[in-house]
Amino acid sequence: MVATATSRSSPVGGPVHVGRQAAVLVTVAVYSVLAPFGYAVLALLCLVWRRDPVRRARRLQTITSRAYRLMHGWLRLTRLVDFDWRSGADQLPRGACVVVANHPTLVDVTAITAALGGAISIVKPGLYRRAMIRPLLVGLGHVEGPGPDPIRAGRVVDDVVRHLEWGIPVVIFPEGTRSPPGGLQPFGRVAFEIACRAQVPLVSLGITCAPVYLSKERGPFRPPTRTPELRIEVLSVDRPDGSTNSRALRADCEARYRAWTDEVADGTSGS
Amino acid sequence: MSEEQLAARIKEIIVETLALEDVEPASIETDAPLFGEGLGLDSIDALELALAFHKEFGVRTQENDENNRQYYHSVGSLVKFITDKQAESAASES
């Protein structure tokens, strides 16, 4: 692909590929048409499978993860984001565990869910309480986040620990928001408290996207000239027991992430 | 208990409950933020503190109270929160 012939400069973050901008518009159009249909199907299935919440959540998670696999297949086909959910999927855990990850892009959660085959997440209260979406989120087993009230974290921990008994992994971004380019925000403790309380494995995933795309700084309508490669790798697996302190676990995990981020930054700057 | 004594006791509870190594209670500034910057506490710490305050002062922190973040902002705001709650409780008993 001859980037120079089809690219123009962007005010922030380097040149933009005009061909990919067209692909973004097509993707948004296709999503706008298909999303209401998808929501309607999920809402219908929530009603049909309402008797057994655990079975419903497992089935809906399987459907959602397949939809995300299709979505990432499309993004790969259109060269917007190169991510193969099969790559390294055998290293990922199955069953109840807490998965933590850095959060460089908008599609991290869809990529992780596609690779894991389903995952529960903690959703911001503003989104969780939307009347149209709430039944689907409840059906999928997602949990309402604490919002700005620090005391509600206890209820979130209890809810997630209970949902882990359903055998579905829980994905949490411990930074609570998207990571800054090449860096990390401070980690919160909720994910680590959940892993300690439920005594399930804590799986740390490292996500990279190069060149940077779908970040806070570089939105969907400014695709870079080179196809962004999204990669997920397992950094570590901790197995907390009854004596593990969530504060220490968080500190260890955050230190490992910071070392890994430095390594990635060194590799990028050296290449 | 005066406000100064209460502030000193709250600082001791913070250090004891959260097992903060290398932090002397007296070194915690009364008006400095407890979360994020400052002492760097998080929501799970707040939860542990809420339980400790209930045990020590009989003051219950209600979930879904939109002022919780404000109550737990600093030692100074906690002093006000605890004295207000204790006064409310005394008024309802009398």
Chai-1 contact restraints between the chains, C-beta under 6 A:
chainA,res_idxA,chainB,res_idxB,connection_type,confidence,min_distance_angstrom,max_distance_angstrom,comment,restraint_id
A,P146,B,S43,contact,1.0,0.0,6.0,A-B,restraint_1
A,P148,B,R69,contact,1.0,0.0,6.0,A-B,restraint_2
A,D149,B,N68,contact,1.0,0.0,6.0,A-B,restraint_3
A,P150,B,S43,contact,1.0,0.0,6.0,A-B,restraint_4
A,P150,B,A46,contact,1.0,0.0,6.0,A-B,restraint_5
A,P150,B,Y72,contact,1.0,0.0,6.0,A-B,restraint_6
A,I151,B,A50,contact,1.0,0.0,6.0,A-B,restraint_7
A,I151,B,T61,contact,1.0,0.0,6.0,A-B,restraint_8
A,I151,B,E63,contact,1.0,0.0,6.0,A-B,restraint_9
A,I151,B,N68,contact,1.0,0.0,6.0,A-B,restraint_10
A,R152,B,E63,contact,1.0,0.0,6.0,A-B,restraint_11
A,A153,B,S43,contact,1.0,0.0,6.0,A-B,restraint_12
A,A153,B,I44,contact,1.0,0.0,6.0,A-B,restraint_13
A,A153,B,L47,contact,1.0,0.0,6.0,A-B,restraint_14
A,G154,B,L47,contact,1.0,0.0,6.0,A-B,restraint_15
A,G188,B,D42,contact,1.0,0.0,6.0,A-B,restraint_16
A,R189,B,D42,contact,1.0,0.0,6.0,A-B,restraint_17
A,R189,B,I44,contact,1.0,0.0,6.0,A-B,restraint_18
A,E193,B,I44,contact,1.0,0.0,6.0,A-B,restraint_19
